[in-house]
Amino acid sequence: MNWYKTVHIPTIFSRSIWLVSLLLFIEFIFIKSNILFFCIFLLCSLYFFIYLYLNNIGKYIRIEDEKTTIRMFPNDEATLYLKLHHKGILPLLQGNVTFTCNNTIKCTNIPKLYDNVMVKRSPYKLPLTYQYKSSKSYPVNIVANKRGVTRIREINLQIFDPFYIGTVSHYNTWGIGQEILVYPEPKPLANIQTFSKMRAGEQIYPHSLFEDVSRIRGAREYAANDPFSRIHWNLSAKNGQLMTKEYDKTVYHKWTIILNVLKDRQMSFDLSEEMEDYISYVAFICQYAYKQNIPFEIYANVVTNSNDSIFHLEPGTGGKHLSIALEMLARINEGNYIKHINHFFHSLDRRIDEDAIVLYFGDYGSTIANYLASWSRGGMSIFNVENDEEYGYLQPFKLRSDALA
């Protein structure tokens, strides 16, 4: 972390000291008074003391750069710590730290320098207390306001001399490595259900027409119409009668979630006005899939890496997979590079499994309708979200006449 150091002693103070000292020295030449000499010595000593104090203490005081991540949901509360290390021989008597953080979070125990709803980053000021050759942690209580990622930036560590005349500042624009990540607030879907496809798969489903012959669920007594190949010979020998194997019934279960953050307009790169709702719906569907142990993957027309490739979370299940999904959703912001709808869906044509169960979240216009209709004719099961003012609901994809207008 690169810090920029500046020592500031007011010009008017410096000039006043030297001017008064010069006048006293001229008077001392003629009068030869010990008192005048003492006054000159005192004024010069004051200036050099302030200068040396500020330069010396500025060499031995630092804010710790701890690279950690605090994960939160909206309205959650947490505490992060600004850790100040002081190794110099001169005590820190008075000072403060000013910093900014964006409106993803709000500091509750530190006052803002000013309120301005038009500013995306809010400035805060934390007073420092007496410290001598020690490390000290200053708590910063925060509450999560909305989805996003932030860190404390534009840190200015300002230390005053004992007479409150000059200052030494350590300034850093990048900020400390401690990151605050706020997950999207899951927004429920009214008719959420377990979407599946009637073909052989890995998900156990008692009403499926398909059986997985590698999974023996149990055995029963042999019936006349049972295939000879299903006889469980070991169990039959043990029980003294013919027994038939019973296999688990399974369906194909893998959700392909597609998130489009753009408006569906020709050559438009404008973000959808309902983007936050769509992200919240995806967060909810990910949580639901996790609870039902349904494998899911996510595609979004957002670039979040240095490879210029679209956002893609590989298929998976479990808590770790859910955590990665929510973190990726939290990192979507206006500063990301966005892939145009045509480029995005053209790349998906080559990547999506034709047996996929597609859940589409995003604006629905003529461009999107044509792609989804093409996939539907190819045999994909497609569902799209309808966003209402109060809630959203998933429905089987149907080509709307207004979408082709």
C-alpha positions in Angstrom: 0.0 0.0 0.0 1.6 3.3 -1.2 1.3 6.2 1.3 2.1 9.8 0.4 3.4 11.9 3.2 3.1 15.7 3.5 4.2 18.0 6.4 2.4 21.2 6.6 3.3 24.2 8.8 1.2 27.3 8.1 3.1 29.8 6.1 1.8 32.7 8.2 3.2 31.0 11.3 6.6 30.4 9.7 6.9 33.9 8.4 5.7 35.4 11.7 8.3 33.4 13.6 11.2 34.5 11.4 10.0 38.1 11.1 9.6 38.5 14.9 13.0 36.7 15.5 14.7 39.1 13.0 13.2 42.2 14.6 14.2 40.9 18.1 17.7 40.1 16.8 18.1 43.6 15.4 16.9 45.1 18.7 19.2 42.7 20.6 22.2 44.1 18.6 21.6 47.6 20.0 20.2 46.8 23.5 22.2 43.6 24.3 19.4 42.3 26.5 19.5 38.7 27.8 15.7 38.6 27.7 15.6 39.4 24.0 18.1 36.7 23.3 16.0 34.2 25.3 12.9 35.2 23.3 14.7 34.7 20.0 15.9 31.3 21.2 12.4 30.3 22.4 10.8 31.3 19.1 13.4 29.4 17.0 13.2 26.4 19.3 9.4 26.3 19.0 9.6 26.3 15.2 12.2 23.6 15.0 10.4 21.5 17.7 7.2 21.5 15.6 9.1 20.7 12.4 11.1 17.9 14.0 8.1 16.4 15.8 6.0 16.2 12.6 8.8 14.7 10.5 9.8 12.2 13.2 6.4 10.9 14.2 5.4 10.6 10.5 8.2 8.0 10.0 6.9 5.5 12.6 3.1 5.5 12.4 1.1 3.3 9.9 -2.3 1.8 9.4 -2.3 -1.9 9.0 -3.3 -3.3 5.6 -5.2 -6.5 6.4 -6.6 -8.3 3.4 -9.8 -9.9 4.6 -13.4 -10.0 3.4 -16.5 -9.3 5.6 -19.6 -11.0 4.0 -23.0 -9.6 4.8 -26.6 -9.4 3.7 -28.5 -6.1 3.5 -29.4 -4.8 7.0 -26.7 -7.0 8.7 -24.4 -5.3 11.1 -20.6 -5.9 11.5 -17.5 -4.3 12.9 -14.2 -3.7 11.1 -11.1 -2.3 12.7 -8.6 0.3 11.7 -5.3 -0.9 13.3 -2.8 1.9 14.0 0.8 0.9 14.6 3.1 3.5 16.3 6.8 2.6 16.9 8.3 6.0 17.4 9.7 7.5 20.6 7.5 10.6 20.4 3.9 10.1 21.6 0.9 10.7 19.3 -1.1 13.3 21.2 -3.9 14.2 18.8 -5.0 13.5 15.3 -7.7 11.9 13.2 -8.3 9.6 10.3 -10.7 10.6 7.5 -11.9 8.1 4.9 -14.7 7.4 2.4 -16.8 4.4 1.6 -19.6 4.0 -0.9 -23.3 3.8 -0.1 -23.2 0.0 0.0 -22.6 0.4 3.7 -23.1 3.0 6.4 -20.9 3.7 9.5 -23.0 4.0 12.6 -20.5 5.0 15.3 -18.6 7.6 13.3 -20.2 10.9 12.1 -20.2 11.9 8.5 -18.3 15.0 7.5 -21.3 16.1 5.5 -24.5 14.7 4.0 -24.9 14.8 0.2 -27.3 12.3 -1.5 -25.7 13.1 -4.9 -22.3 11.8 -3.7 -21.7 8.1 -4.2 -19.0 8.0 -1.5 -19.6 9.3 2.0 -16.7 10.8 4.0 -16.2 10.0 7.7 -13.8 11.3 10.4 -12.5 9.2 13.2 -10.6 11.0 16.1 -7.4 9.3 17.4 -6.5 9.2 21.0 -3.2 9.3 22.9 -0.8 6.5 21.7 2.9 5.8 22.6 4.9 2.9 21.1 1.9 0.6 20.7 -0.7 -0.8 18.4 -4.3 0.3 18.7 -7.5 -0.8 17.1 -10.3 1.6 16.4 -13.7 0.0 15.8 -15.8 1.0 12.9 -19.4 -0.3 13.2 -21.1 -0.7 9.8 -24.6 -1.7 8.6 -25.2 -3.0 5.1 -27.4 -0.9 3.0 -27.6 -2.7 -0.4 -25.9 -5.2 -2.6 -22.4 -4.5 -3.7 -18.7 -4.5 -2.8 -16.8 -1.7 -1.1 -13.7 -1.0 1.0 -12.4 2.0 3.0 -10.7 4.3 0.5 -9.1 7.8 0.4 -7.6 7.4 3.8 -6.0 10.5 5.3 -4.1 9.9 8.5 -3.6 13.4 10.0 -1.4 14.0 13.1 -1.1 17.4 14.9 1.8 18.8 16.8 1.3 19.4 20.6 0.4 23.1 19.9 -2.1 22.2 17.2 -0.2 24.4 14.7 1.2 22.1 12.0 0.2 18.7 10.7 1.7 15.6 9.0 -0.6 13.7 6.7 -0.3 10.2 5.3 -2.7 9.9 2.3 -3.7 6.8 0.4 -6.3 6.7 -2.3 -6.6 3.0 -2.8 -7.4 2.2 0.8 -6.9 -0.8 3.0 -7.3 -4.4 1.8 -10.2 -5.2 4.1 -13.2 -5.7 1.7 -16.9 -5.5 2.6 -19.1 -7.7 0.4 -22.9 -7.4 0.6 -24.8 -10.2 -0.9 -28.0 -9.5 -2.9 -31.2 -9.7 -0.9 -33.1 -12.8 -2.1 -36.5 -11.8 -3.6 -39.0 -14.6 -3.5 -40.7 -16.0 -6.6 -44.4 -16.7 -6.2 -44.6 -20.1 -7.9 -41.2 -21.6 -7.3 -41.1 -25.3 -8.0 -38.6 -28.1 -8.8 -38.3 -27.8 -12.6 -37.1 -31.1 -14.0 -37.0 -32.9 -17.3 -38.3 -36.4 -17.9 -35.1 -38.1 -19.1 -32.5 -40.3 -17.4 -30.4 -38.3 -14.9 -29.0 -38.3 -11.4 -31.8 -36.7 -9.3 -34.0 -39.2 -7.5 -37.6 -38.7 -8.4 -40.2 -41.4 -7.3 -42.6 -40.6 -10.3 -40.0 -40.7 -13.0 -40.3 -43.1 -16.0 -36.5 -43.7 -15.9 -34.4 -45.9 -13.7 -30.7 -45.8 -12.8 -29.5 -49.4 -13.0 -26.4 -48.4 -11.1 -28.4 -47.5 -8.0 -30.1 -50.5 -6.3 -32.8 -49.1 -4.0 -33.9 -52.5 -2.7 -35.5 -55.8 -3.6 -38.9 -57.5 -3.7 -40.4 -60.9 -4.4 -40.1 -62.0 -8.1 -43.2 -61.6 -10.2 -44.0 -63.5 -13.4 -43.7 -60.5 -15.6 -40.3 -59.3 -14.2 -37.3 -59.5 -16.6 -34.9 -62.3 -16.0 -32.0 -59.9 -15.9 -33.4 -58.1 -12.8 -33.2 -61.2 -10.6 -31.0 -60.5 -7.5 -29.2 -63.8 -7.3 -27.3 -63.3 -4.1 -30.4 -62.2 -2.2 -32.4 -65.0 -3.8 -29.9 -67.6 -2.6 -30.0 -66.2 0.9 -33.8 -66.0 1.2 -34.5 -69.3 -0.6 -36.8 -67.6 -3.2 -36.4 -65.5 -6.2 -36.0 -61.8 -5.6 -36.1 -58.9 -8.0 -33.9 -55.8 -7.9 -35.5 -52.4 -7.6 -33.7 -49.4 -8.9 -33.9 -45.7 -8.1 -36.1 -43.6 -10.4 -34.3 -40.5 -11.6 -34.8 -37.4 -13.7 -32.4 -35.0 -15.3 -31.8 -32.1 -13.0 -29.6 -29.2 -13.8 -30.6 -25.6 -14.0 -29.0 -23.2 -16.4 -29.7 -19.7 -15.0 -29.3 -16.9 -17.5 -29.1 -13.3 -16.2 -29.3 -10.4 -18.7 -28.6 -7.0 -17.1 -29.3 -4.9 -20.3 -32.4 -3.5 -21.8 -33.6 -5.5 -24.8 -33.2 -2.7 -27.3 -31.3 -2.6 -30.6 -27.6 -1.8 -30.0 -28.3 -0.6 -26.5 -25.8 -0.9 -23.7 -28.2 0.7 -21.1 -28.7 -1.3 -17.9 -32.1 -2.6 -17.2 -34.1 -0.6 -14.8 -35.1 -3.8 -13.1 -31.6 -5.2 -12.9 -31.5 -5.3 -9.1 -34.8 -7.2 -9.0 -33.5 -9.8 -11.5 -30.3 -10.2 -9.4 -32.4 -10.7 -6.3 -34.5 -13.3 -8.1 -31.4 -15.2 -9.1 -30.1 -15.1 -5.5 -33.4 -16.7 -4.4 -33.4 -19.4 -7.1 -29.8 -20.3 -6.1 -30.8 -20.6 -2.5 -33.7 -22.8 -3.5 -31.5 -25.0 -5.7 -29.0 -25.4 -2.8 -31.8 -26.5 -0.4 -33.1 -29.0 -2.9 -29.6 -30.2 -3.9 -30.2 -29.3 -7.5 -27.1 -28.6 -9.6 -27.1 -25.2 -11.2 -24.9 -22.9 -13.3 -25.1 -19.2 -14.1 -24.4 -17.2 -17.2 -24.5 -13.4 -17.2 -23.5 -10.8 -19.8 -21.1 -9.2 -17.4 -17.3 -9.4 -17.5 -15.8 -9.8 -14.1 -12.3 -11.0 -15.0 -9.3 -10.0 -17.0 -10.0 -12.6 -19.8 -12.8 -10.6 -21.4 -15.1 -13.6 -20.9 -18.7 -13.6 -19.8 -19.7 -14.3 -16.2 -20.0 -18.1 -15.9 -20.4 -20.2 -12.8 -19.8 -23.9 -13.5 -22.5 -26.4 -12.5 -22.4 -27.5 -8.9 -24.2 -28.0 -5.6 -23.5 -27.4 -2.0 -22.9 -24.5 0.4 -19.6 -23.5 -1.2 -21.1 -23.4 -4.6 -24.0 -21.2 -3.3 -21.5 -18.9 -1.6 -19.5 -18.4 -4.9 -22.7 -17.7 -6.7 -23.9 -15.0 -4.3 -20.4 -13.4 -4.3 -20.3 -13.2 -8.0 -23.8 -11.6 -8.0 -22.7 -9.1 -5.4 -19.7 -8.0 -7.6 -21.9 -7.0 -10.5 -21.9 -3.2 -10.8 -22.1 -0.3 -13.2 -18.3 -0.4 -13.7 -18.3 -3.9 -15.2 -17.8 -4.3 -18.9 -21.1 -5.5 -20.4 -21.5 -7.9 -23.4 -24.2 -6.9 -25.8 -27.2 -9.2 -26.0 -26.5 -10.5 -29.5 -22.9 -11.3 -28.6 -24.0 -12.9 -25.3 -26.7 -15.1 -26.7 -24.6 -16.1 -29.7 -21.9 -17.4 -27.3 -24.5 -19.3 -25.3 -25.7 -21.1 -28.5 -22.4 -23.0 -28.5 -22.2 -23.7 -24.8 -25.7 -24.6 -23.4 -26.7 -28.2 -23.3 -29.6 -28.9 -25.6 -31.3 -30.8 -22.7 -30.9 -27.9 -20.4 -33.6 -26.5 -18.1 -33.1 -22.8 -18.8 -34.3 -20.2 -16.3 -34.1 -16.7 -17.9 -34.0 -13.5 -15.8 -34.0 -10.2 -17.6 -35.8 -7.9 -20.0 -37.9 -9.6 -22.6 -38.1 -8.0 -26.0 -37.8 -9.0 -29.6 -34.1 -10.0 -29.6 -34.5 -12.2 -26.5 -37.8 -13.7 -27.7 -36.2 -14.8 -31.0 -33.3 -16.6 -29.2 -35.5 -18.2 -26.6 -38.0 -19.4 -29.3 -35.1 -20.9 -31.2 -33.9 -22.8 -28.1 -37.4 -23.9 -27.3 -37.8 -25.4 -30.8 -34.5 -27.2 -30.3 -36.0 -29.1 -27.3 -34.9 -27.0 -24.3 -37.2 -26.5 -21.4 -37.3 -22.7 -20.9 -38.8 -20.6 -18.1 -38.8 -16.8 -17.9 -39.5 -14.5 -15.0 -42.3 -12.0 -15.0 -41.6 -9.1 -12.7 -44.6 -7.6 -10.9 -44.5 -4.6 -8.6 -44.9 -6.8 -5.5 -43.4 -10.1 -6.6 -42.1 -12.2 -9.5 -43.1 -15.6 -10.8 -41.5 -18.1 -13.2 -43.6 -19.4 -16.1 -43.0 -21.6 -19.1 -41.7 -19.6 -22.0 -44.3 -18.6 -24.6 -43.7 -16.4 -27.5 -45.6 -13.2 -26.9 -46.9 -11.1 -29.7 -45.9 -7.9 -28.0 -42.3 -9.1 -27.7 -42.0 -9.3 -31.5 -43.3 -5.8 -32.1 
